[in-house]
Amino acid sequence: MGIREMEARAREDLLGERNSGPQRWLRWRAPVWVRLIVVVVAAAGVVAGARWTAETYRETAAYRQAADCRAEAGSCVGLEEARVIDKAKVEGCTGSGSSRNCTSRYRLRTDEGRRIEWLDVSSETYDAAFRGSRAELQTWQGAVVGITVRGHTQTFPPPSENSMWLGTAAVWLLLGLALWAGLSGLPGSLVQPASVGWALLTLPLVFLVDNALFGAGVGKWLITAALAVGVVGGTVGAQRHERSKQRRQASATAAE
């Protein structure tokens, strides 16, 4: 076998490797009917998620406008007497050696007579509380939305606000899925910088919606803007790097 024939065989083998296994799967395009089903299901999810988000927004707005039950009756934030019967600090670590990263979770166990439950609190609230300390719980629709222990007060978002955040994230991600199915349908495009950037934009988008609906201070707006700019900038940079890499690979293949 001559040198030219060996080079031709090597090129064929290389092309065969690129078009087999994971590479071949990433270049596979879903059939039109599959993509259509994905678009319809994702669109239905977007509509349902938008309705859910609107409903939880109304519930959250009602909570934020509710008065203290001691001031007026009706839709109000209740106050219940309780005691701290236990406290716990839970540490979780990842990595090892110099890259070991540990985070702490602070919890208080309260008893208000009708129920006993654990609450995740800040380190300041944890330090202020002792076993047997008197606590005042703020409740909304059966959920604890605030606690006061030895003069230290901490509030929690109501369940409806957490649901609103989840609904906003779901609408954004389902919209991205619908766009993917309608425009591409390639599994490989789901791991491209644009798709990853779309997913990472979920967090600043949730902050943006919350800020716009309920208002926010300058600091929170700056954090939201910094997150959005960071994600967009990182996505653009990753896309440029990917294009440059593809051009180098194309040049190398042409040179062979």
Beta strands, then each sheet from edge to edge (+ up, - down):
strand 1: 67-68
strand 2: 76-94
strand 3: 101-111
strand 4: 116-121
strand 5: 134-140
strand 6: 143-149
strand 7: 152-155
sheet 1: 1+ 2+ 3- 4+
sheet 2: 1+ 2+ 5- 6+ 7-
end
